Amino acid sequence: MSEPRDESPDDITHLLKSWPFVAGAPQLRFLVGIGGVRRIQARLETGILQFEVDGRPDGTRPDGCDSWMEYWAIRGGRFSAEGVGAILAEVSLYHQRAVAFLLLDDLAACVRDCDRNLAAIKSVLVRGETEVDTSSCQLLYLATVLLRTRAEASMCVRLKDTQGALAAIDCGIAALQSPGAHLGQSSTWDSPESAFLRAMRDALVPKLPSSQRVDLETRLKRALRLENYELAVILRNELRQIGQ
């Protein structure tokens, strides 16, 4: 019987044991890693996924550039089929990190990655050397618009800016209706993404503060119902002053 080998420093069993997997719930965390660099980790059933918080999520620099999108932009001209494939694969990688940012409540970073991806998708469509698979781009576009809208609206809600949240949702719905959204295909009005954003908007509307006019009208009706005519006269005069 052979002697057991020395334990490998690459074995991450101790890490997995220290952070047990829990089914049915996303498990993500920020941590300060080697060199004091802040990173994101996601606990999967059989391992741990790690993202850098800046630059490419995997920490690589293609040909010394921050990303494949930057590399092909510097080269100028049209993107080759190989370049298009590399950029779209990179979009998926950034999207994973953007979702992690949303779940970790770093909403500004989520918006940042989404804006980057929207620019990348547009570049591929405009500068692709060969015909691009528009169905794949459409799915990436829809998912990115939805994610970005959720993050921006959530930032506004956190600041108690309901009007800003509604404006962000309206912009998201409009983006889904723009020509770039369906890329020559059928309208996305009935898409699950559009339906989700409309549901978000409907949920926010009841939280809007009543306007001065609506508040005065409600109080006037109540005063008349209670036969408080003196108050009714005052409220009616106030309504006239604001343009009733």
MOJO-V431066 format. One record per pair of residues at least 6 apart in sequence whose ideal C-beta (glycine too) atoms are under 8 Angstrom apart, sorted by sequence separation. I is the first residue (numbers start at 0). J is the second residue. D is the distance in whole Angstrom. If there is no record, write none. Layout:
i: [I,I]
j: [J,J]
d: [D,D]
This chain:
i: [20,31,32,41,50,51,54,55,61,64,100,155,174,181,187,222,30,31,40,41,50,51,71,124,180,18,29,30,40,41,62,78,100,101,123,155,156,209,222,223,235,29,30,40,41,61,64,100,124,155,222,29,30,39,40,55,176,28,38,39,54,55,71,97,98,153,155,176,27,28,38,39,54,97,100,124,152,155,175,176,218,219,222,27,38,39,123,175,27,38,71,26,27,36,37,67,71,97,152,175,219,25,26,96,97,120,151,152,218,219,32,175,176,67,68,94,175,67,93,97,120,148,152,215,219,120,148,151,21,68,172,175,20,22,67,93,94,148,215,216,20,29,66,93,116,117,120,148,215,18,20,61,147,172,171,172,90,93,117,145,148,212,215,116,117,144,168,172,18,90,212,89,90,113,117,144,211,15,113,144,168,169,212,15,87,168,14,86,87,113,114,55,113,141,11,57,165,168,11,56,86,87,144,55,56,86,109,110,113,55,109,165,56,140,141,164,165,56,83,110,140,109,110,140,161,165,107,137,52,78,83,106,110,137,50,78,83,94,101,106,137,161,162,50,82,83,97,136,141,161,68,80,106,107,137,145,152,156,161,78,80,83,87,91,94,98,101,106,144,148,50,77,78,79,80,87,90,94,97,101,133,141,68,72,76,77,78,100,133,134,142,145,149,68,71,77,106,133,141,145,148,152,87,94,101,90,97,68,71,124,52,39,41,121,124,39,39,39,27,29,27,28,27,25]
j: [26,37,38,47,56,57,60,61,67,70,106,161,180,187,193,228,37,38,47,48,57,58,78,131,187,26,37,38,48,49,70,86,108,109,131,163,164,217,230,231,243,38,39,49,50,70,73,109,133,164,231,39,40,49,50,65,186,39,49,50,65,66,82,108,109,164,166,187,39,40,50,51,66,109,112,136,164,167,187,188,230,231,234,40,51,52,136,188,41,52,85,41,42,51,52,82,86,112,167,190,234,41,42,112,113,136,167,168,234,235,49,192,193,85,86,112,193,86,112,116,139,167,171,234,238,140,168,171,42,89,193,196,42,44,89,115,116,170,237,238,43,52,89,116,139,140,143,171,238,42,44,85,171,196,196,197,116,119,143,171,174,238,241,143,144,171,196,200,47,119,241,119,120,143,147,174,241,46,144,175,199,200,243,47,119,200,47,119,120,146,147,89,147,175,46,92,200,203,47,92,122,123,180,92,93,123,146,147,150,93,147,203,95,179,180,203,204,96,123,150,180,150,151,182,203,207,150,180,96,122,127,150,154,181,95,123,128,139,146,151,182,206,207,96,128,129,143,182,187,207,115,127,153,154,184,192,199,203,208,126,128,131,135,139,142,146,149,154,192,196,99,126,127,128,129,136,139,143,146,150,182,190,118,122,126,127,128,150,183,184,192,195,199,119,122,128,157,184,192,196,199,203,139,146,153,143,150,122,126,179,108,96,99,179,182,99,100,103,99,103,102,103,103,102]
d: [7,6,5,7,4,7,7,8,5,4,7,7,6,5,6,8,7,8,5,4,8,4,5,6,5,8,6,6,7,8,5,7,4,5,6,4,5,7,4,5,8,7,8,5,8,5,7,4,8,4,4,6,6,7,8,7,7,7,6,4,5,6,5,8,8,8,8,7,6,5,7,8,8,5,7,6,4,6,5,7,8,6,6,7,6,6,7,8,5,6,8,7,7,8,5,7,7,4,4,7,4,7,4,6,5,6,4,5,6,6,8,6,8,4,5,7,5,5,5,7,6,6,8,6,7,5,6,8,8,7,6,7,6,7,5,6,6,7,6,7,7,8,6,5,7,7,7,3,5,6,5,7,7,5,5,7,5,8,6,7,8,7,8,5,7,6,5,8,7,5,6,7,6,5,7,5,6,7,8,6,6,7,7,7,8,5,6,6,8,6,7,7,4,7,7,7,6,7,7,5,7,6,7,7,6,6,7,6,7,8,7,6,7,7,7,6,8,4,5,5,6,4,6,8,6,8,8,7,8,7,5,4,8,7,7,7,8,7,6,7,5,6,8,5,8,8,8,6,7,6,8,8,6,7,7,5,6,8,8,5,6,6,7,7,7,7,7,5,7,6,6,5,5,5,5,7,6,7,6,6,4,6,8,7,8,7,6,8,7,8,8,6,8,5,8,4,8,7,5,7,8,8,7,7,8,8,8,6,8,8,7,7,6,7,7,5,8,7,5,6,5,8,5,5]
